[in-house]
């Protein structure tokens, strides 16, 4: 009876998935005919006339997402370096397609499995676990990738700022300095080069202050936020930008040095327990091993015939001792 219920539930689940896909495709066609389906706030060009674009939008809408979660995913995509206007749709479509394929495969496996065994239940449980992993793992990988890229940007920022400072000291404007530094650090710090190029293009289209604000919003890191605020204030107040960049780069390097020292001080404490559990047993063996082996050899030797721990010899020794005690008592009677 339980197997029949599982089969029916799996069939209904597969039907529901196909219904969601069809409804998403129909909604994509309707919204595409109405307003062209702009994929982001800036009104970038969409794939409304492409079959691949329609399928991607349909798959992206299969699993509902809250607005807050969409914003977090979009921020992680930008922090990871995916700046295409279709990056969000492609990410959601790829993840949801994986989930749908797993659910469809689970349903087919449960229907085709032998109802007289527990194989359908095993397939159902494994399929649901894989579908859950397919929902959560891409998000974790994306977040980790974004954090690694932000760390690389923060690490390469002081070197790039030194080059910008040298250009500014030579009388080069800030936008031209960013362009030259982008070409110089393209191979040593490619992530910084990409961000500087985006800043320069945004500054050409709008203003340097707005470009720096967008840069801080994209990366969402304390050092980048401080850099954006500092350059904006120096441009607004008319102070020397190169001097501020020197101080900022030195401050970032000092902060990284302090972080390195902090990590090194924590490393000794973290290594304490592995050292205890890995090195203490050999030390104990080295100290107590010879004594234990000597004790073992002594016990083996003395349990042999003629040894002091041999049962018959031990019995004779006890009887001899008892006789000696009695003789001593007879020779020295108590008054």
PyMOL commands that set and color helices and strands:
alter all, ss='L'
color gray80, all
select helices_A, chain A and resi 2-35+51-60+67-79+87-112+119-169+174-184+190-205+208-219+222-237+241-302+311-331
alter helices_A, ss='H'
color red, helices_A
deselect
rebuild
show_as cartoon
